[in-house]
Amino acid sequence: MSGGVDPEAGNFRNALGAFATGVTIVTTRDGDGRDVGLTASSFNSVSLSPPMVLWSLAKDAASLPAFLTATHFAVHILAADQEDLSLRFAVRGAEKFAGLALERGLAEVPLLPQCTARFQCRTTFRYEGGDHMIFVGTVEQFEHTERPPLVFHGGGYALAVRKAVAEPAGQAEPDSSFSQDFLIYLLARAHFQLFLLLRRDLERHGLSEDQWFVLSILAVSDNRAAAELDGLLWPTGKRATYELLASLTAAGFAQLHGGYDPQARVTLTDKGRDAVIELVAAAKAAEEHAERSLGSAETHVLKRALRAIIRETDPGAPTLLTPLHPE
């Protein structure tokens, strides 16, 4: 196990990597000192610096009041041999903690032993997303082992096994027709409709889609050069121009440390970080809404297919990274 939070050392990233399509148990303690916990599969990372994670809970869950008032919670990524523990915490009203050898963490939150990873979090933000509440937590302590994680796939539990990545197959001839089955049309429409769910929140903060992409990159790793931001935005068809970065600075979301220099550093302000936390929660709610008609297996296959398309069609870095020159 390794403790403490040092995202620069890469340990936090490695601990997050223990989560496959996985199975977690989230625990807390209610106002009367009772231990509360449930099995959840909605765990995601938000930011590496500061280290932050999120998960969601249905509004009709009996444990919701406890998590709404708790200052801290703990996320446990279960190990492959903890299927029984997952089933126990998935049952409503059961004596979930009976007979368990618990440890106590921050704010006396119960900690389950022998997990692949554990994250002790301070509740930082709560966001109402449809029929769920999204909880965002700042990770104050974490632990990570090399135990293989428990995976839920295709309606059942599975083991996670490392697999060598095969060489991509040759590209098929593109379909030249333009119809509702045309892949580019489907991808564009899905992107547009997903962003409709998020656009209201962006407009409330006065942010454009381009500005949001810059802030989300900075939330993962702050203090980047403008040219580096441009390279990361390039595959989305956007550019980190001087005008874009200056607009974020003028609005108080970011700080551009320099002028028309591609190596000028860009950092998030406190206002920008607060906005990103809320918007990531809103984006997660939009994603869960979109996945409502999909099972976990279909969602996994969809994301895998999209990653394959991205890999096959990657245009590479732009030939000239000079985004800060005024037009």
Protein Blocks (a to p, Z undefined) as FASTA:
>chain_A
ZZdjdfknommmmmmmmpccbccddddddfkopacddddfkbccfbfbdcdddddddfkl
mklmmmmmpmbdcdddddfklmmmmmmmmpghiafkgoiacdddehhiacdehifbdcdd
ddfbdcdehjaccdddddfbdcddfbdcdddeehiacdddddddddddddddddfbdcfk
lmklmmmmmmmmmmmmmmmmmmmnopafklmmmmmmmmmoghiafklmmmmmmmnopacd
fklmmmmmmnopaccebdfdfkbccdddfklmmmmmmmmmmmmmmmmmmmmmpcfklmmm
mmmmmmmmmmmmogbjafbdcfkbcZZ
